[in-house]
Structures are given as C-alpha cells and as structure tokens.
Amino acid sequence: MNLDDFPRTALAHLPTPLEPMERLGADLSSAELGGPRLFVKRDDCTGLALGGNKTRKLEFLMAEALEAGATCVIAAGGVQSNHVRQTAAAAAKLGLGAHLVLTRNVPPDAARDRDGYDRTGNILLDRLLGAEIRFLPAGGDRAAAMDELAAELRAAGGRPYVIPLGGSNATGALGYALCARELLAQAEALCGGLDAVVLASSSGGSQAGLIAGLAALGHPARVIGVEVDGDREKVAAAVREVAAAAAQRLGLDASEVVARVEVVAGYGGPGYGLPTPEMRRAVELAARREGLLLDPVYSGKAMAGLIGLIAEGRFGADDRVVFLHSGGTPALFAYRSVFEDDGADA
Ligand SMILES: Cc1ncc(COP(=O)(O)O)c(C=O)c1O
C-alpha cells in the first residue's frame, strides 16, 4: 500500500531541515582516513510543543484515533517522557482529552536534582498542555494501567484511544517510513545520496519505520539504532517486531525488512535515563561545535554512539552519514545538575 493512502493528521512542520555538520565532522574525522561526511536531520524541529520524533508517529496514530471517534487519548511514559508531552500537545490541538500514565522509572538520584526532575522539563509542559496525569509506582505495568484507565473512562461515557507504548506499532512507524522518503529526497539534493542514518532507539518505532520506508523505496542505506536503555536484546527485539508489522502494513517482505535491523550497544550505560560520561561529552560537543541542543536520555547517547562508531572506523571516508536528532531537548532542564557540576561521575 502506498504511504499516501494511510489516514494522516497534519501535526508536524515538515520537511524538517537536513543540514551539514561540518565543524563536528572535522573534529571527528581521523587524519589518515578523513570523513565520513556528517549531516543532521532536524527532527527536533517537528514543531509541535518543542517537537521531537514522536510527532511524526502521532500524525498517523491520531488520525486513527479520530477515525475511531475517540474523545480522548491515553499515553504512558516516564516522568520526563517526550512521547507523552507531544501526545498531550497533539490532543490539545485536535480537541481531545489527554490522560497520561507516568512512572518514576529513573532512580531518584539519577538526575541528581529530584525536585527539578519531577517538576520541570517535560512534566511542566504536560501540565501546561492540560493533560490529566496519573502516577504509577516504578516497575508498574504501564500497558495494563492504560487498559485499566481506558475501562474507567469508557464506564464514564468517554471513548478513549490507547496509544501504544512509545507510539511504536505499525501505525506509528508509518511516520518514519514517510520520513525515509523525505530524507532521501533531501540527501539526494544536498550531497548526492545517503549511506547511513544513526539514531537513538528505545521502543523501536522510529528505526523500524525508517528501515521499512527505505525498503519500500528499494534503497540500501543502513539504519543504525543506538540503544539507549542499556539492554540491546530488548531494544533489538522491539525494533524487529515493529519492523515486521510495518513491513506487513506496507506490503513488503517482512523477513527482508527485519534482516536490516542493526542495533548498536555500549552507549546506554547502566540503563534508561541514567547519564553517562560519553553522553555528557557528546551533548557538550554538539552544542559547542554545531549549536545543536541534544538531550541526556536519547539523542545525547545516540551522538555518543555515532562518535564511537566513527572512532572505530565503521564508516568509509566518503560515506554520507545522517544523525537523526530525535528531539528531547526539554529534558536538559530536568538534568540540569548533570551539566553543571565537574562531571566527575556524570
Ligand atoms: C527524544 C527521543 N529520541 C528517541 C526516542 C526513541 O524512539 P523510539 O521509541 O521510536 O525508539 C524517543 C522515545 O521516547 C525520544 O523521546
């Protein structure tokens, strides 16, 4: 099925820019080998309430919710979830209620500023956007909690639509299949083609969608997910599952699409939301060389992964490598103290 045939609600500012990262590229290229040529796809600029990757997924998920006659949506995530913030904004824009199930899934001292972590950054924006928030104890079953809440809302006469965790199912992944098409056209125009994309991977829908989109276009570019949860197998399994579902939705051979899934470990550190020294250095380097603001949970760890892959010589000198900046910048404020101190243990 053609991507343009799926129901979609316009929420994002598209196309997002594709820009060269010349100063960062010069910093990271080795004297003997040169390259690769580095570019950044600015999906931090998708526009909806400070943007990020989830807005592309929500264009398709919210269209499905509207088609189903939903009166409200339910989404789940951590206290500093970018996914629920963008969902709350999309709901506000479309006149739907937003119910958020939040877990304190990052240990209390990880951000070393518990008060800030619980009150500023994304959660401040969730409240501003008018979302109803329910907290779940750490380790609680978020999917079950969303189903329970849906039953309560239905009993009260509402028509809730439950957004899958991270917006990662075949429907959400269509947003990134569309991004693959957009990116390929931009890369052809800017640098004559595309060899690899590097991005953060957690619930897997962004990477899965990009792979499915490139496969649909018959393009061989690699899509390398840097897992940010400290659990490569869990993330890789999630990407494979969503990739297979997306392939099926697009009428592609699922096994061929799944075979393209590449997930790199070693940059997630001790776990989701937990800072690493490499993340801090990557966030500072991107800020100081390119004026780019990454985030401590996703894009900072993904950039640390890109830096590591280049150092290992995993790209050719002439490769055109695109870093997908998936957003998350509001969480920088919640992790204030990680960037303020001397970084001894950050
Ligand atoms: C800023 C940011 N980058 C990357 C991701 C990971 O994307 P995915 O869940 O599609 O793997 C997320 C997910 O929450 C995110 O908020």
PDBQT file of the ligand as one rigid body, heavy atoms in Angstrom, charges set to zero:
ROOT
HETATM    1  C1  LIG A 401      13.925  12.276  22.037  1.00  0.00    +0.000 C 
HETATM    2  C2  LIG A 401      13.686  10.855  21.714  1.00  0.00    +0.000 A 
HETATM    3  N1  LIG A 401      14.531  10.221  20.898  1.00  0.00    +0.000 NA
HETATM    4  C3  LIG A 401      14.390   8.930  20.583  1.00  0.00    +0.000 A 
HETATM    5  C4  LIG A 401      13.356   8.180  21.119  1.00  0.00    +0.000 A 
HETATM    6  C5  LIG A 401      13.284   6.727  20.784  1.00  0.00    +0.000 C 
HETATM    7  O1  LIG A 401      12.418   6.492  19.727  1.00  0.00    +0.000 OA
HETATM    8  P1  LIG A 401      11.717   5.077  19.589  1.00  0.00    +0.000 P 
HETATM    9  O2  LIG A 401      10.920   4.900  20.838  1.00  0.00    +0.000 OA
HETATM   10  O3  LIG A 401      10.917   5.184  18.357  1.00  0.00    +0.000 OA
HETATM   11  O4  LIG A 401      12.791   4.031  19.514  1.00  0.00    +0.000 OA
HETATM   12  C6  LIG A 401      12.435   8.791  21.975  1.00  0.00    +0.000 A 
HETATM   13  C7  LIG A 401      11.355   7.981  22.584  1.00  0.00    +0.000 C 
HETATM   14  O5  LIG A 401      10.740   8.328  23.537  1.00  0.00    +0.000 OA
HETATM   15  C8  LIG A 401      12.593  10.155  22.286  1.00  0.00    +0.000 A 
HETATM   16  O6  LIG A 401      11.747  10.794  23.097  1.00  0.00    +0.000 OA
ENDROOT
TORSDOF 0
